[in-house]
Amino acid sequence: MQKFTLSLLFVSLSACCTISYADNIPPLTYQYTTPYTGAGSLTIYNNGNNPITISTLNFNTNVTLSGNPWGTLWGWKSTVTSTANPDGINTDYSINETPAVTIAPHQSAALTYGFDSQNYGGPFHPYNAAMNPSKVTVSLNGGSPVSVSIQGMCSGTACKDPGNGKRVMGYYPDWAYWREPKFLASDVPFNKINTVAYAFSIFDSNGNISLFDPDSDPVNLPIISQARQQYPYLNASLSFGGWSWASVPSGWLCKPGASPVGPAACFSQMASDPTATATFITKAVKAMQEVRFNGIDIDWEYPHSAIDTTDYINLLQGLRTALNKQGELDHVHYYLTIAAPAGIDKINAFTAQQWQQIATIVDYIDVMTYDFHGGWDQGSVGSDFMSAMSLDPTLDPTTKNPTLSKYNVIDAIKTYLDNGVPANKIVLGIPLYGRMVNIASAGQNQGLYQTITGVPAGEWDNQQSGHTGMIDYKCIVDSTACGNKSQFVLPQLTLVEPTADNLGKYSKTPWGYANNLFITYDDINSSDYKAQWLLQKGLAGVMFWDLTGDFPANNQNSIISSVDNVLNASK
């Protein structure tokens, strides 16, 4: 396994208190490095104008240290003691600094230590993605312990929940690590969202779970767990499932078959076996604790049979029970959420009573109100909006189909409400990407409702993905923001705003076209409309797939920032 060392800033979970030292308050902060294997380090900074002497250093970590630490925070006669926590994950360490360590004004002292990584991250085992210290305290001149805050912690208005009473969630996909340019979890606008879901963790039919990417996950999971310490309002969930798995570790098979299969089949097989389900629940909850997250997200796309729907509810109930039990021990509420379908045929695979039962089990139902249309329409319907608010009753040919006529945001959410799901459990999905299809010609409707002739290569497509036609939102609006420039070139498009064209008065979402290309997407205007709509409907909030597709938060075209302005307009 390749090794990574990552320097990151954190916030202590314990409240910072003050102590008089040399007639001054010692402004101590800390930060640390978090490699997946090998050695990590803890650094304490003296930001004041007087020297500070440390006699004892205490911290809690989620890995087992091996051997004695070394560095300027370790005296030549220092001793270390440890106490394992009852959770079986964390250990408290206390270092008696002999001789005491003095840190000069505006200087720092560091402690480096190895830790046992052999038991973490392997197949069929919950994982520690990194060493995450917390609850760092020091004793000054033998006095009582003083809490040390993480360096860079938010303060004042920066620590206020940006959701303004609403859930603002975004998915971070671990494959963004391999993109060109690379998108790390540190690029996520944590000051604009209050929930991040990490996509994805994998599992097999026996309920064993594992990291999906042994290179990306150990780098990005710690960034998010550390951001939770920097921003006290931030929630983070491990998301299990997804639409497909491009690759899985050797040996991860779902029965029956001789080759890896996707998450839907694994869910169906695992959830039908009570023993496997129990294994999955136990390991998922433990993995969530190990990475210091506070939620689990299930993305099963999609339960379709009567057996699947029953097993799905049993899986969710088992997770809810386990999360509640662990939460009572930890004195916190652990979140359980689902990524739910927006297509009425997939919603109707469940009865109204089942949806009501699900709503009592989970904290939120994140409805994927996008991908209503795309390249899969080839040979059936023509080019159409993938995330329309509603359909044009005169021009849209799908209105004649009893199922496809409901493929829009308003009908999807109405179906959940009609099934008895409370509005305050429903989260509205907004895409941060677009979908392209090849069309015979632009026709008289500027590319809309034309015969689909194929699917072009998307911005990030490769041999494993095939042609998806997917493209980041930022690339559509600004071709200079496109990634993968060595392989992808965006054709010249005419972009149409629904407010400027009668064709979009029902959809409320923009589109683009060229002679033989059609693209459907959302922008700041359509996203703002949806945010205002969800407020009017009393929905729980908004969900973005995925966070990598947007502009940086300080860009005027950022969807996340624009939606943030709408949600906080009442502040």
KACOR-V495859 format. One record per residue. SS is DSSP state (H for helix, E for strand, C for the rest). PHI is phi in whole degrees, -180 to 180 (* if undefined). D_CENTER is the distance of its C-alpha to the mean C-alpha in Angstrom with 1 decimal. Layout:
ss: [SS/SS]
phi: [PHI/PHI]
d_center: [D_CENTER/D_CENTER]
This chain:
ss: [C/C/C/C/C/C/E/E/E/C/C/C/C/C/C/C/C/C/C/E/E/C/C/E/E/C/C/E/E/E/E/E/E/C/C/C/C/C/E/E/E/E/E/E/E/E/C/C/C/C/C/E/E/E/E/E/E/E/E/E/E/C/C/C/E/E/E/E/E/E/C/C/C/C/C/C/C/C/E/E/E/E/E/E/C/C/C/C/C/C/E/E/E/E/E/E/E/E/E/E/E/E/E/C/C/C/C/E/E/E/E/E/E/E/E/C/C/C/C/C/C/C/C/C/C/C/C/C/C/C/C/C/C/E/E/E/E/E/E/E/C/C/C/C/E/E/E/C/E/E/C/C/C/C/C/H/H/H/H/C/C/C/C/C/C/C/E/E/E/E/E/E/E/H/H/H/H/H/C/C/C/C/C/C/H/H/H/C/C/C/C/C/C/C/E/E/E/E/E/E/E/E/E/C/C/C/C/C/E/E/C/C/C/C/C/C/H/H/H/H/H/H/H/H/H/H/H/H/H/H/C/C/C/C/E/E/E/E/E/E/E/E/C/C/C/C/C/C/C/C/C/C/C/C/C/C/C/C/C/C/C/C/H/H/H/H/H/H/H/H/H/C/C/H/H/H/H/H/H/H/H/H/H/H/H/H/H/H/H/H/C/C/C/C/E/E/E/E/E/E/C/C/C/C/C/H/H/H/H/H/H/H/H/H/H/H/H/H/H/H/H/H/H/H/H/H/H/H/H/H/C/C/C/C/E/E/E/E/E/E/C/C/C/H/H/H/H/C/C/C/C/H/H/H/H/H/H/H/H/H/H/C/C/E/E/E/E/C/C/C/C/C/C/C/H/H/H/C/C/C/C/C/C/C/C/C/C/C/C/C/C/C/C/C/C/C/H/H/H/H/C/C/C/H/H/H/C/C/H/H/H/H/H/H/H/H/H/H/C/C/C/C/H/H/H/E/E/E/E/E/E/C/E/E/E/E/E/E/E/C/C/C/H/H/H/C/C/C/C/C/C/E/E/E/C/C/C/C/C/C/C/C/C/C/C/C/C/C/C/E/E/E/H/H/H/H/H/C/H/H/H/C/C/C/C/C/C/C/C/C/C/C/C/E/E/E/C/H/H/H/C/H/H/H/C/C/C/C/C/C/E/E/E/E/C/C/E/E/E/E/C/C/C/H/H/H/H/H/H/H/H/H/H/H/H/H/H/C/C/C/E/E/E/E/E/C/H/H/H/C/C/C/C/C/C/C/C/C/H/H/H/H/H/H/H/H/H/C/C/C/C]
phi: [*/-71/-98/-132/-119/-128/-91/-141/-99/-138/-123/-68/-74/-85/-71/-79/-118/-119/-147/-80/-142/54/64/-137/-88/-73/-85/-87/-138/-139/-148/-156/-100/-135/-74/-73/-132/88/-118/-118/-143/-122/-121/-110/-108/-103/-90/-95/-103/-129/-67/-126/-109/-107/-102/-141/-120/-124/-157/-113/-142/-100/-132/-93/-74/-122/75/-87/-67/-147/126/-75/-99/-142/-71/-69/-116/-65/-128/-125/-123/-140/-136/-72/-79/-62/-71/74/-118/-98/-135/-92/-118/-131/-113/-85/-78/-129/-71/-59/-98/-108/-108/-68/-55/60/-122/-140/-135/-124/-125/-115/-151/-91/-148/-78/-105/-67/-91/-115/84/-76/-58/63/-151/-57/-128/-99/-85/-175/-83/-122/-68/-154/53/-78/-134/-135/-108/-101/53/79/-80/-68/-61/-120/-68/-112/-86/-70/-72/92/-65/-65/-148/61/-65/-67/-97/-81/-61/-70/-76/52/91/-113/-81/-123/-116/-136/-90/-107/-90/-67/-73/-63/-60/-97/-79/-125/-80/-67/-119/-91/-63/-68/-86/-69/-79/-63/-85/-116/-129/-119/-149/-128/-110/-93/-111/-136/-98/-111/-154/-118/-70/-94/92/-74/-125/-160/-59/-82/-128/-69/-99/-75/-59/-65/-85/-90/-60/-64/-60/-72/-64/-73/-63/-63/-80/-74/-121/-59/-82/-79/-103/-143/-123/-83/-102/-111/118/105/-82/-153/-117/-66/-156/-136/-58/-56/97/-89/-123/-109/-72/-84/130/-109/-140/-61/-125/-74/-66/-62/-66/-65/-59/-60/-73/-65/-70/-83/-112/-56/-68/-65/-62/-63/-63/-59/-61/-61/-75/-65/-65/-66/-63/-58/-67/-61/-93/61/-93/-134/-166/-127/-120/-108/-120/-96/-117/-143/-65/-131/-99/-62/-67/-59/-64/-67/-64/-60/-65/-63/-63/-63/-64/-63/-65/-60/-63/-67/-67/-64/-63/-68/-64/-64/-70/-94/62/-139/-100/-96/-88/-126/-133/-132/-89/-112/-72/-113/-71/-62/-65/-78/-63/-76/-67/-106/-81/-59/-63/-68/-64/-65/-66/-60/-63/-79/-88/-94/-80/-144/-113/-89/-85/-83/-81/-159/60/-67/-140/177/-61/-67/-79/-57/89/-125/-97/-92/-63/-151/-71/-92/-146/-66/-67/-152/-108/-71/-68/-96/-98/-74/-68/-74/-66/-85/-100/-62/-89/-65/-67/-100/-81/-161/-62/-61/-69/-64/-67/-61/-63/-64/-63/-65/-83/92/-79/-63/-59/-78/-107/-98/-113/-89/-85/-126/-80/-107/-153/-128/-126/-109/-137/-82/-128/-63/-165/-69/66/-89/-110/54/95/-77/61/-102/-64/-86/-107/166/-125/-79/-67/-81/-60/-116/-68/-144/-64/-70/-79/72/-85/-107/72/-82/-150/-63/-56/-64/-71/-65/-78/-139/-63/-72/-91/-67/-97/52/-63/-71/-126/-121/-128/-77/-64/-68/-121/-101/-97/-118/-88/-62/-71/-100/-143/-62/-66/-104/-69/-94/-66/68/-118/-81/-154/-140/-157/-133/-57/-129/-144/-130/-136/-123/-165/-117/-131/-65/-68/-68/-68/-63/-60/-66/-64/-65/-65/-67/-66/-63/-84/72/-72/-74/161/-133/-129/-113/-121/-117/-63/-76/-84/-89/-70/-55/-61/-87/-88/-63/-98/-68/-66/-61/-68/-67/-64/-57/-64/-66/-67/-103/-64/-89/-67]
d_center: [24.0/23.5/23.2/21.1/21.9/19.4/20.7/18.3/19.1/18.5/19.7/21.7/20.9/24.6/26.4/28.4/32.1/35.1/38.2/41.4/42.1/45.2/45.3/41.8/38.2/36.5/33.3/31.3/27.7/25.9/23.3/22.7/21.8/19.6/20.7/19.8/23.5/26.7/27.1/25.0/26.4/26.5/28.2/29.8/31.1/34.2/33.7/37.1/40.7/42.0/41.6/39.7/40.7/38.3/40.0/37.1/33.5/31.1/27.4/25.1/22.9/21.0/23.1/26.9/28.8/31.6/34.9/35.8/33.7/35.4/35.5/36.8/35.3/37.3/41.1/43.5/44.3/41.0/39.9/36.5/36.1/33.1/32.3/29.8/27.8/28.3/24.6/25.5/22.6/23.5/26.8/28.7/30.7/33.7/35.6/39.1/39.8/43.4/44.6/42.4/40.1/40.9/38.4/40.3/39.3/36.3/35.9/33.5/33.8/31.5/31.2/30.2/29.8/29.1/27.2/27.4/24.6/26.4/25.2/21.5/19.2/21.9/21.9/22.2/21.1/18.2/17.2/17.3/15.3/17.4/19.9/18.5/21.6/21.7/24.7/26.8/30.3/33.6/37.3/39.5/43.1/42.7/41.6/39.0/35.3/33.5/29.7/28.2/25.3/22.6/23.6/21.8/20.8/20.5/23.7/25.3/23.7/20.8/19.8/19.9/17.0/16.4/15.9/19.6/19.4/16.7/13.1/11.2/7.6/5.6/3.6/4.1/6.9/9.0/12.1/11.8/13.6/16.6/17.0/20.0/19.3/16.6/13.2/11.9/9.0/12.1/12.4/9.5/11.8/11.0/14.4/13.6/10.6/10.6/7.3/3.7/2.2/3.3/5.9/8.5/11.0/14.5/17.5/21.1/23.7/24.9/21.6/21.0/17.5/16.5/14.3/13.9/14.9/17.2/17.2/13.7/11.9/14.5/14.1/10.4/9.5/12.4/11.5/8.6/11.1/13.7/12.2/12.2/15.9/16.5/15.2/16.4/14.8/11.2/9.4/6.6/6.4/7.2/7.3/10.8/12.6/12.1/15.2/16.6/16.7/18.6/19.7/19.6/21.5/25.2/26.4/23.4/25.2/25.0/28.5/30.7/30.7/31.1/28.0/24.2/23.0/19.8/17.5/19.5/22.6/21.2/19.9/23.4/25.2/23.3/23.3/27.0/27.9/28.0/28.2/25.2/23.2/24.3/23.3/19.8/19.4/21.0/19.0/15.5/16.4/17.9/15.0/12.7/15.6/16.2/13.0/13.5/10.5/11.8/10.4/10.4/9.2/11.9/11.9/15.7/17.1/19.7/22.1/25.4/28.3/29.8/29.1/25.4/24.9/26.8/25.0/21.6/22.8/24.2/21.0/19.1/22.2/22.3/18.7/19.5/22.7/21.3/18.6/21.5/23.8/21.6/20.7/24.5/25.1/22.4/23.3/19.8/18.1/15.3/13.2/13.4/11.9/12.5/11.8/15.5/18.0/19.8/22.9/25.7/26.9/23.7/23.5/27.2/26.7/26.3/29.1/28.8/29.5/26.6/24.1/25.7/25.3/21.6/21.2/23.0/20.8/17.2/16.0/14.5/15.0/12.5/15.1/14.5/17.4/17.7/19.2/22.4/24.3/24.2/26.1/26.7/29.1/31.6/34.8/34.2/33.1/33.0/30.5/28.6/25.7/22.3/21.1/24.5/25.1/28.3/30.8/34.1/36.7/39.3/37.7/34.7/36.1/33.4/34.8/37.5/35.2/34.5/30.9/29.8/31.4/28.6/25.8/24.7/22.5/25.4/26.7/23.3/22.7/26.4/26.3/23.8/25.9/29.1/27.9/27.7/24.0/24.0/22.6/20.8/18.6/17.7/14.7/15.6/13.6/14.4/14.2/13.8/16.0/19.5/21.6/25.0/28.0/31.5/34.2/38.0/38.5/37.2/39.9/40.9/37.5/35.8/33.9/33.0/34.3/35.6/36.1/33.2/34.6/31.6/28.1/27.9/25.7/22.4/21.2/19.3/21.4/23.2/25.5/22.9/21.2/24.5/24.9/22.0/23.0/19.5/19.3/17.0/18.1/19.2/21.4/23.1/24.1/25.0/26.1/26.2/22.3/22.1/20.8/22.5/25.8/27.9/27.3/26.2/28.3/27.6/30.8/32.5/31.3/32.7/29.9/30.9/29.8/30.4/32.3/34.7/35.4/36.7/34.8/31.5/32.8/31.2/27.9/27.1/25.0/26.2/27.2/28.9/31.6/34.1/37.2/35.3/31.6/29.5/26.0/24.0/21.1/20.1/21.0/21.2/24.2/22.9/19.5/21.7/23.9/21.1/19.9/23.6/24.0/21.3/22.9/26.3/25.2/23.7/20.3/17.5/15.4/13.3/10.1/9.5/9.1/8.4/8.2/10.7/13.3/14.3/17.1/16.8/16.8/20.5/21.5/23.4/21.7/18.1/16.9/14.3/17.2/19.6/17.8/17.5/21.3/22.0/20.2/22.0/25.3/26.7/26.2]
